Amino acid sequence: MGRVSTDWREDGVRVIPPDALDANTPQTPGMHRAAAVTHARAGAEKLWAGTVTIHPGARTGAHHHGELESVIYVVRGRARMRWGARLEFVAEAGPGGFIFVPPWVPHQEINALDDEPLECVLTRSGQDPVVVNLDVEGVADPEHVPWVDPGHPAPPAVS
């Protein structure tokens, strides 16, 4: 049912101020990650959370996070995500948008704006800071993939 604690002061809620984030985490060229919630810093058992900043017009190298699932929440800016074996798929998200990256998926984050940084909150399904940087040459013209689920069907094809 969960861990029983008698010392909620020491084993309860943790608040991590923005000036206490830890940049000592694996990095990918083109982005800056900073850890907020980890086992060592907050006692988290199953989650990792932190921030990601990508400079105006910048893009990361292709990478994946092994067996971990990732959720990216866009705080500011416009995220352009490319993914696939040759980064052949693309979609974008703006402030308030969520991006889900399944395990093992090669991907690349791009700041779609040239005049402001892309700022995001990142959460992963595990504690291991897995970042596998890849040497992938992306296709020149990736296919745009719209958001589709049972409640949001694909738009009709334009003829």
CYANA upper distance limits for C-alpha pairs under 8 A (distance plus 0.5 A):
  5 SER  CA     11 ASP  CA      7.34
  7 ASP  CA     11 ASP  CA      6.43
  7 ASP  CA     12 GLY  CA      8.15
  8 TRP  CA     12 GLY  CA      5.01
  8 TRP  CA     13 VAL  CA      8.36
  9 ARG  CA     13 VAL  CA      8.34
 14 ARG  CA     42 ALA  CA      6.75
 16 ILE  CA     20 ALA  CA      6.83
 16 ILE  CA     21 LEU  CA      7.86
 16 ILE  CA     36 ALA  CA      6.93
 16 ILE  CA     37 VAL  CA      8.25
 17 PRO  CA     21 LEU  CA      7.84
 20 ALA  CA     36 ALA  CA      8.05
 21 LEU  CA     34 ALA  CA      6.11
 21 LEU  CA     35 ALA  CA      5.98
 21 LEU  CA     36 ALA  CA      5.58
 21 LEU  CA     50 GLY  CA      8.05
 22 ASP  CA     34 ALA  CA      5.54
 22 ASP  CA     35 ALA  CA      5.41
 22 ASP  CA     36 ALA  CA      7.09
 23 ALA  CA     32 HIS  CA      8.20
 23 ALA  CA     33 ARG  CA      6.66
 23 ALA  CA     34 ALA  CA      4.78
 23 ALA  CA     35 ALA  CA      6.80
 24 ASN  CA     34 ALA  CA      7.70
 24 ASN  CA     35 ALA  CA      8.20
 25 THR  CA     33 ARG  CA      7.41
 25 THR  CA     34 ALA  CA      7.23
 25 THR  CA     35 ALA  CA      7.28
 25 THR  CA    129 PRO  CA      7.44
 26 PRO  CA     33 ARG  CA      8.20
 26 PRO  CA    129 PRO  CA      7.00
 26 PRO  CA    130 VAL  CA      8.10
 26 PRO  CA    131 VAL  CA      6.97
 27 GLN  CA     31 MET  CA      7.61
 27 GLN  CA     32 HIS  CA      7.04
 27 GLN  CA     33 ARG  CA      6.79
 27 GLN  CA    131 VAL  CA      7.91
 28 THR  CA     32 HIS  CA      8.01
 28 THR  CA     60 THR  CA      6.92
 28 THR  CA     61 GLY  CA      6.91
 28 THR  CA     63 HIS  CA      8.08
 28 THR  CA    131 VAL  CA      7.94
 28 THR  CA    133 ASN  CA      7.23
 29 PRO  CA     60 THR  CA      5.93
 29 PRO  CA     61 GLY  CA      6.13
 30 GLY  CA     54 ILE  CA      6.99
 30 GLY  CA     55 HIS  CA      8.14
 30 GLY  CA     58 ALA  CA      6.68
 30 GLY  CA     59 ARG  CA      5.90
 30 GLY  CA     60 THR  CA      4.70
 30 GLY  CA     61 GLY  CA      7.15
 31 MET  CA     52 VAL  CA      7.18
 31 MET  CA     53 THR  CA      6.27
 31 MET  CA     54 ILE  CA      5.26
 31 MET  CA     55 HIS  CA      7.82
 31 MET  CA     59 ARG  CA      7.94
 31 MET  CA     60 THR  CA      6.42
 32 HIS  CA     52 VAL  CA      6.05
 32 HIS  CA     53 THR  CA      5.76
 32 HIS  CA     54 ILE  CA      7.07
 33 ARG  CA     50 GLY  CA      7.49
 33 ARG  CA     51 THR  CA      6.18
 33 ARG  CA     52 VAL  CA      5.09
 33 ARG  CA     53 THR  CA      7.25
 34 ALA  CA     50 GLY  CA      5.91
 34 ALA  CA     51 THR  CA      5.76
 34 ALA  CA     52 VAL  CA      7.10
 35 ALA  CA     48 TRP  CA      8.06
 35 ALA  CA     49 ALA  CA      6.63
 35 ALA  CA     50 GLY  CA      4.71
 35 ALA  CA     51 THR  CA      7.11
 36 ALA  CA     41 ARG  CA      7.88
 36 ALA  CA     48 TRP  CA      8.24
 36 ALA  CA     49 ALA  CA      6.15
 36 ALA  CA     50 GLY  CA      5.12
 36 ALA  CA     51 THR  CA      8.00
 37 VAL  CA     41 ARG  CA      6.71
 37 VAL  CA     42 ALA  CA      6.10
 37 VAL  CA     43 GLY  CA      8.43
 37 VAL  CA     44 ALA  CA      7.15
 37 VAL  CA     47 LEU  CA      7.92
 37 VAL  CA     48 TRP  CA      5.98
 37 VAL  CA     49 ALA  CA      5.41
 37 VAL  CA     50 GLY  CA      6.99
 38 THR  CA     42 ALA  CA      6.11
 38 THR  CA     43 GLY  CA      6.96
 38 THR  CA     44 ALA  CA      5.91
 38 THR  CA     45 GLU  CA      8.35
 38 THR  CA     47 LEU  CA      7.43
 38 THR  CA     48 TRP  CA      5.66
 38 THR  CA     49 ALA  CA      7.40
 38 THR  CA    127 GLN  CA      6.97
 39 HIS  CA     43 GLY  CA      4.64
 39 HIS  CA     44 ALA  CA      4.86
 39 HIS  CA     45 GLU  CA      6.43
 39 HIS  CA     48 TRP  CA      8.39
 39 HIS  CA    127 GLN  CA      7.31
 40 ALA  CA     44 ALA  CA      8.27
 44 ALA  CA     48 TRP  CA      7.85
 44 ALA  CA    127 GLN  CA      8.42
 45 GLU  CA    126 GLY  CA      8.25
 45 GLU  CA    127 GLN  CA      7.61
 46 LYS  CA    125 SER  CA      6.56
 46 LYS  CA    126 GLY  CA      5.52
 46 LYS  CA    127 GLN  CA      6.78
 47 LEU  CA    123 THR  CA      7.39
 47 LEU  CA    124 ARG  CA      6.23
 47 LEU  CA    125 SER  CA      5.47
 47 LEU  CA    126 GLY  CA      5.40
 47 LEU  CA    127 GLN  CA      6.41
 48 TRP  CA    123 THR  CA      6.04
 48 TRP  CA    124 ARG  CA      5.54
 48 TRP  CA    125 SER  CA      7.10
 48 TRP  CA    126 GLY  CA      6.45
 48 TRP  CA    127 GLN  CA      5.97
 49 ALA  CA    121 VAL  CA      7.83
 49 ALA  CA    122 LEU  CA      5.99
 49 ALA  CA    123 THR  CA      4.71
 49 ALA  CA    124 ARG  CA      6.82
 50 GLY  CA    121 VAL  CA      6.36
 50 GLY  CA    122 LEU  CA      5.80
 50 GLY  CA    123 THR  CA      7.06
 51 THR  CA    119 GLU  CA      7.87
 51 THR  CA    120 CYS  CA      6.22
 51 THR  CA    121 VAL  CA      5.02
 51 THR  CA    122 LEU  CA      6.10
 52 VAL  CA    119 GLU  CA      6.46
 52 VAL  CA    120 CYS  CA      5.67
 52 VAL  CA    121 VAL  CA      6.70
 52 VAL  CA    122 LEU  CA      7.19
 53 THR  CA    117 PRO  CA      7.23
 53 THR  CA    118 LEU  CA      6.10
 53 THR  CA    119 GLU  CA      5.20
 53 THR  CA    120 CYS  CA      6.93
 54 ILE  CA     58 ALA  CA      6.72
 54 ILE  CA     59 ARG  CA      7.65
 54 ILE  CA     60 THR  CA      8.42
 54 ILE  CA    110 ILE  CA      7.97
 54 ILE  CA    111 ASN  CA      6.64
 54 ILE  CA    117 PRO  CA      6.27
 54 ILE  CA    118 LEU  CA      5.58
 54 ILE  CA    119 GLU  CA      7.21
 55 HIS  CA    111 ASN  CA      7.42
 55 HIS  CA    116 GLU  CA      7.69
 55 HIS  CA    117 PRO  CA      5.18
 55 HIS  CA    118 LEU  CA      6.95
 56 PRO  CA    111 ASN  CA      6.50
 56 PRO  CA    112 ALA  CA      8.24
 56 PRO  CA    113 LEU  CA      6.32
 56 PRO  CA    114 ASP  CA      5.07
 56 PRO  CA    115 ASP  CA      6.02
 56 PRO  CA    116 GLU  CA      5.54
 56 PRO  CA    117 PRO  CA      5.22
 56 PRO  CA    118 LEU  CA      7.44
 57 GLY  CA    110 ILE  CA      7.83
 57 GLY  CA    111 ASN  CA      5.75
 57 GLY  CA    112 ALA  CA      6.63
 57 GLY  CA    113 LEU  CA      6.04
 57 GLY  CA    114 ASP  CA      4.81
 57 GLY  CA    115 ASP  CA      7.94
 58 ALA  CA    110 ILE  CA      6.57
 58 ALA  CA    111 ASN  CA      6.05
 59 ARG  CA    108 GLN  CA      7.61
 59 ARG  CA    109 GLU  CA      6.32
 59 ARG  CA    110 ILE  CA      4.66
 59 ARG  CA    111 ASN  CA      6.64
 60 THR  CA    108 GLN  CA      6.14
 60 THR  CA    109 GLU  CA      5.99
 60 THR  CA    110 ILE  CA      6.86
 61 GLY  CA    108 GLN  CA      6.57
 61 GLY  CA    109 GLU  CA      8.45
 61 GLY  CA    133 ASN  CA      7.40
 61 GLY  CA    134 LEU  CA      7.70
 61 GLY  CA    135 ASP  CA      8.45
 62 ALA  CA    106 PRO  CA      6.79
 62 ALA  CA    107 HIS  CA      5.85
 62 ALA  CA    108 GLN  CA      5.29
 62 ALA  CA    133 ASN  CA      6.59
 62 ALA  CA    134 LEU  CA      5.78
 62 ALA  CA    135 ASP  CA      7.35
 62 ALA  CA    136 VAL  CA      6.78
 63 HIS  CA    106 PRO  CA      5.84
 63 HIS  CA    107 HIS  CA      6.12
 63 HIS  CA    108 GLN  CA      7.11
 63 HIS  CA    131 VAL  CA      7.19
 63 HIS  CA    132 VAL  CA      5.83
 63 HIS  CA    133 ASN  CA      4.74
 63 HIS  CA    134 LEU  CA      5.54
 64 HIS  CA    103 PRO  CA      8.08
 64 HIS  CA    104 TRP  CA      6.07
 64 HIS  CA    105 VAL  CA      6.21
 64 HIS  CA    106 PRO  CA      5.38
 64 HIS  CA    107 HIS  CA      6.76
 64 HIS  CA    130 VAL  CA      8.50
 64 HIS  CA    131 VAL  CA      6.50
 64 HIS  CA    132 VAL  CA      5.83
 64 HIS  CA    133 ASN  CA      7.25
 64 HIS  CA    134 LEU  CA      8.20
 65 HIS  CA     69 GLU  CA      8.12
 65 HIS  CA    103 PRO  CA      7.01
 65 HIS  CA    104 TRP  CA      6.57
 65 HIS  CA    105 VAL  CA      8.21
 65 HIS  CA    130 VAL  CA      5.55
 65 HIS  CA    131 VAL  CA      5.40
 65 HIS  CA    132 VAL  CA      6.59
 66 GLY  CA    103 PRO  CA      6.17
 66 GLY  CA    104 TRP  CA      5.25
 66 GLY  CA    130 VAL  CA      6.82
 66 GLY  CA    131 VAL  CA      7.87
 66 GLY  CA    132 VAL  CA      7.75
 67 GLU  CA    103 PRO  CA      5.08
 67 GLU  CA    104 TRP  CA      6.45
 68 LEU  CA    102 PRO  CA      7.72
 68 LEU  CA    103 PRO  CA      5.56
 68 LEU  CA    104 TRP  CA      8.10
 68 LEU  CA    124 ARG  CA      6.81
 68 LEU  CA    125 SER  CA      6.01
 68 LEU  CA    126 GLY  CA      6.67
 68 LEU  CA    130 VAL  CA      8.24
 69 GLU  CA    100 PHE  CA      8.00
 69 GLU  CA    101 VAL  CA      6.44
 69 GLU  CA    102 PRO  CA      5.41
 69 GLU  CA    103 PRO  CA      5.64
 69 GLU  CA    124 ARG  CA      6.08
 69 GLU  CA    125 SER  CA      5.81
 69 GLU  CA    126 GLY  CA      8.46
 70 SER  CA    100 PHE  CA      6.38
 70 SER  CA    101 VAL  CA      5.56
 70 SER  CA    102 PRO  CA      7.10
 70 SER  CA    103 PRO  CA      8.32
 70 SER  CA    122 LEU  CA      7.48
 70 SER  CA    123 THR  CA      6.17
 70 SER  CA    124 ARG  CA      4.90
 70 SER  CA    125 SER  CA      7.03
 71 VAL  CA     98 PHE  CA      7.29
 71 VAL  CA     99 ILE  CA      6.12
 71 VAL  CA    100 PHE  CA      5.19
 71 VAL  CA    101 VAL  CA      6.82
 71 VAL  CA    122 LEU  CA      6.28
 71 VAL  CA    123 THR  CA      5.72
 71 VAL  CA    124 ARG  CA      6.90
 72 ILE  CA     98 PHE  CA      6.12
 72 ILE  CA     99 ILE  CA      5.47
 72 ILE  CA    100 PHE  CA      7.02
 72 ILE  CA    120 CYS  CA      6.86
 72 ILE  CA    121 VAL  CA      6.22
 72 ILE  CA    122 LEU  CA      5.10
 72 ILE  CA    123 THR  CA      7.05
 73 TYR  CA     95 PRO  CA      8.33
 73 TYR  CA     96 GLY  CA      7.13
 73 TYR  CA     97 GLY  CA      6.39
 73 TYR  CA     98 PHE  CA      5.09
 73 TYR  CA     99 ILE  CA      6.96
 73 TYR  CA    120 CYS  CA      5.90
 73 TYR  CA    121 VAL  CA      5.60
 73 TYR  CA    122 LEU  CA      6.95
 74 VAL  CA     78 ARG  CA      7.96
 74 VAL  CA     79 ALA  CA      7.66
 74 VAL  CA     93 ALA  CA      7.57
 74 VAL  CA     94 GLY  CA      6.58
 74 VAL  CA     95 PRO  CA      5.37
 74 VAL  CA     96 GLY  CA      6.12
 74 VAL  CA     97 GLY  CA      6.03
 74 VAL  CA     98 PHE  CA      6.96
 74 VAL  CA    118 LEU  CA      8.16
 74 VAL  CA    119 GLU  CA      6.82
 74 VAL  CA    120 CYS  CA      5.00
 74 VAL  CA    121 VAL  CA      7.12
 75 VAL  CA     94 GLY  CA      8.37
 75 VAL  CA     95 PRO  CA      5.49
 75 VAL  CA     96 GLY  CA      6.71
 75 VAL  CA    118 LEU  CA      8.29
 75 VAL  CA    119 GLU  CA      6.00
 75 VAL  CA    120 CYS  CA      5.62
 75 VAL  CA    121 VAL  CA      7.54
 76 ARG  CA     94 GLY  CA      7.73
 76 ARG  CA     95 PRO  CA      5.76
 76 ARG  CA    117 PRO  CA      7.91
 76 ARG  CA    118 LEU  CA      6.17
 76 ARG  CA    119 GLU  CA      5.56
 76 ARG  CA    120 CYS  CA      7.42
 77 GLY  CA     94 GLY  CA      6.70
 77 GLY  CA     95 PRO  CA      6.90
 77 GLY  CA    111 ASN  CA      7.87
 77 GLY  CA    112 ALA  CA      8.32
 77 GLY  CA    113 LEU  CA      7.35
 77 GLY  CA    116 GLU  CA      7.00
 77 GLY  CA    117 PRO  CA      6.66
 77 GLY  CA    118 LEU  CA      4.99
 77 GLY  CA    119 GLU  CA      6.96
 78 ARG  CA     92 GLU  CA      7.46
 78 ARG  CA     93 ALA  CA      6.38
 78 ARG  CA     94 GLY  CA      5.09
 78 ARG  CA     95 PRO  CA      7.47
 78 ARG  CA    111 ASN  CA      6.57
 78 ARG  CA    112 ALA  CA      5.94
 78 ARG  CA    113 LEU  CA      6.78
 78 ARG  CA    118 LEU  CA      6.69
 79 ALA  CA     92 GLU  CA      5.94
 79 ALA  CA     93 ALA  CA      5.70
 79 ALA  CA     94 GLY  CA      6.75
 79 ALA  CA    109 GLU  CA      7.25
 79 ALA  CA    110 ILE  CA      6.41
 79 ALA  CA    111 ASN  CA      5.80
 79 ALA  CA    112 ALA  CA      6.37
 79 ALA  CA    118 LEU  CA      7.20
 80 ARG  CA     90 VAL  CA      7.41
 80 ARG  CA     91 ALA  CA      6.33
 80 ARG  CA     92 GLU  CA      4.84
 80 ARG  CA     93 ALA  CA      7.12
 80 ARG  CA    109 GLU  CA      6.55
 80 ARG  CA    110 ILE  CA      5.43
 80 ARG  CA    111 ASN  CA      6.69
 80 ARG  CA    112 ALA  CA      6.18
 81 MET  CA     90 VAL  CA      6.00
 81 MET  CA     91 ALA  CA      5.96
 81 MET  CA     92 GLU  CA      6.55
 81 MET  CA    107 HIS  CA      7.47
 81 MET  CA    108 GLN  CA      6.32
 81 MET  CA    109 GLU  CA      5.43
 81 MET  CA    110 ILE  CA      6.67
 82 ARG  CA     87 LEU  CA      5.70
 82 ARG  CA     88 GLU  CA      7.35
 82 ARG  CA     89 PHE  CA      5.92
 82 ARG  CA     90 VAL  CA      4.91
 82 ARG  CA     91 ALA  CA      7.30
 82 ARG  CA    107 HIS  CA      6.01
 82 ARG  CA    108 GLN  CA      5.66
 82 ARG  CA    109 GLU  CA      7.14
 82 ARG  CA    110 ILE  CA      8.35
 82 ARG  CA    142 PRO  CA      8.23
 83 TRP  CA     87 LEU  CA      4.76
 83 TRP  CA     88 GLU  CA      6.74
 83 TRP  CA     89 PHE  CA      5.84
 83 TRP  CA     90 VAL  CA      7.06
 83 TRP  CA    105 VAL  CA      7.36
 83 TRP  CA    106 PRO  CA      6.05
 83 TRP  CA    107 HIS  CA      4.58
 83 TRP  CA    108 GLN  CA      6.79
 84 GLY  CA     88 GLU  CA      6.13
 84 GLY  CA     89 PHE  CA      6.77
 84 GLY  CA    105 VAL  CA      7.03
 84 GLY  CA    106 PRO  CA      6.01
 84 GLY  CA    107 HIS  CA      7.03
 85 ALA  CA    106 PRO  CA      6.74
 85 ALA  CA    136 VAL  CA      8.24
 86 ARG  CA    136 VAL  CA      6.83
 86 ARG  CA    137 GLU  CA      6.78
 86 ARG  CA    138 GLY  CA      5.20
 86 ARG  CA    139 VAL  CA      6.43
 87 LEU  CA    106 PRO  CA      7.76
 87 LEU  CA    107 HIS  CA      7.04
 87 LEU  CA    108 GLN  CA      7.95
 87 LEU  CA    136 VAL  CA      8.34
 87 LEU  CA    137 GLU  CA      8.29
 87 LEU  CA    138 GLY  CA      5.40
 87 LEU  CA    139 VAL  CA      6.86
 87 LEU  CA    142 PRO  CA      7.47
 88 GLU  CA    138 GLY  CA      7.09
 88 GLU  CA    139 VAL  CA      6.15
 88 GLU  CA    141 ASP  CA      7.85
 88 GLU  CA    142 PRO  CA      4.89
 88 GLU  CA    143 GLU  CA      6.57
 89 PHE  CA    142 PRO  CA      5.46
 89 PHE  CA    143 GLU  CA      5.26
 89 PHE  CA    144 HIS  CA      6.44
 89 PHE  CA    145 VAL  CA      6.97
 90 VAL  CA    142 PRO  CA      6.44
 90 VAL  CA    143 GLU  CA      6.45
 90 VAL  CA    144 HIS  CA      5.36
 90 VAL  CA    145 VAL  CA      6.49
 91 ALA  CA    144 HIS  CA      6.26
 91 ALA  CA    145 VAL  CA      6.20
 91 ALA  CA    146 PRO  CA      7.29
 93 ALA  CA     97 GLY  CA      5.83
 93 ALA  CA     98 PHE  CA      7.64
 93 ALA  CA     99 ILE  CA      7.91
101 VAL  CA    105 VAL  CA      7.37
106 PRO  CA    134 LEU  CA      8.31
111 ASN  CA    117 PRO  CA      7.62
111 ASN  CA    118 LEU  CA      6.15
113 LEU  CA    117 PRO  CA      8.03
113 LEU  CA    118 LEU  CA      8.34
146 PRO  CA    154 ALA  CA      7.62
147 TRP  CA    152 HIS  CA      7.69
147 TRP  CA    154 ALA  CA      7.95
148 VAL  CA    152 HIS  CA      5.73
148 VAL  CA    153 PRO  CA      5.69
148 VAL  CA    154 ALA  CA      6.03
149 ASP  CA    153 PRO  CA      6.36
